[in-house]
Amino acid sequence: MLKHLTAAIALLATPLAAQDFSEGSQARSWNLYAEIPAKFEAKVVDLVCEFTGDCPADCGAGKRQMGLLRTADDVLILAMKNSQPAFTGAAVELQPYCNQVITVDGLMLDDPDLGARNVYLVQSIVPPGETDKIKANTWTKVWAKEHPEAKGKGPWFRRDPSIKEIIATEGYLGLGLEIDEAFIAENF
Amino acid sequence: MRHFTLSLLAGLALSSPGLAAEGTRIQVSGEIIDTWCYYSGVMGGPDAVVGSAHHTCALWCSAGGIPVGLLAEDGTVYMVLKVGDDTQTAGGDTLLRMAAHTVEADGMLYERDGLRYIVVSDVVSDLDITNKNHEDYGNVPGFSIPDPNK
């Protein structure tokens, strides 16, 4: 009897962090040092709401940082990146599923030396009640709709008005235009 | 009566604010960084993806909605969720204008599952960019400054 009880307690005490979420993942490698494929079910949460109790119904309309509260172990994952290799985050991809439970597939970063834990790149989403996955790659389309005045050739980050304004006044290095000029003359 | 109770509960769920977590008030100094490049290593080592060397890329990532962090002098990274009244930290202008700056922040710290999150109530000081590491690393990535000869 005692033996069975001990075994049951040991089973319950098994750290959930040891769970392997790579099973069934079809995430594409980005050849990152600390990447681990991870597919899991989670509730999409607004992080400001989660910590402060300030909870708009739309989770901030894609302008607040979002988290994924993993169903299996209640661990809060920081959704840091979407699937586009274009300096783009994950909030816009996840916000449509505000406070809903979805399945995500992507890459977890785990680098204890830098303190990277439960940091995630979302590659695909299976919406609630559906079986087909959709790619987490809508950020640039959303940006284009929000910035019709910035239409043109080249990647969004060369055309974004706010970025261009800062570079025009502070320079690429952020130290002023004179330092930029000297750096460019020396290095290009 | 049962319907009334259910309606009341449903109404409360829709209108009431969420439960707040318990935070700790802190003051912390450090650099406003692009956390994706810092954690992923995609553009180089951690010393190269901060400061003036990485300023332009930090602008791109901040405007792109990637979480912005405050890298403290002891190496701790605090994920910035709010600055003053501004909750738009996924692509908003407040943090964009502080990219690569050294700041002192007063706010509430929340620790959860290995990460530290900060809700900044006040930016006590903003020293602009103090880490002039382009002298060691150049511009990172190399394409962050368009080649004027092309």
Interface residues (C-beta under 8 A of the other chain):
Chain A: W30 L32 Y33 A34 E35 L47 V48 C49 E50 F51 T52 G53 D54 C55 A57 G60 G62 K63 R64 Q65 M66 V75 L76 I77 L78 M80 K81 A86 F87 T88 G89 A90 A91 V92 L109 D111 L114 G115 A116 R117 N118 V119 W139 F157 R158 D160 S162 I163 I166 I167 E170 Y172 L173 G174 L175 D180 F183 I184 N187 F188
Chain B: L14 P17 G18 L19 A20 A21 G23 T35 W36 Y38 Y39 S40 G41 V42 P46 S52 A53 H55 T56 C57 L59 W60 C61 A63 G64 G65 I66 P67 G75 T76 V77 M79 L81 K82 T87 Q88 T89 A90 G91 G92 D93 L96 R97 A99 A100 M108 Y110 R112 D113 G114 L115 Y117 V119 D128 I129 K132 H134 G138 N139 S144 I145 P146 D147 P148 N149
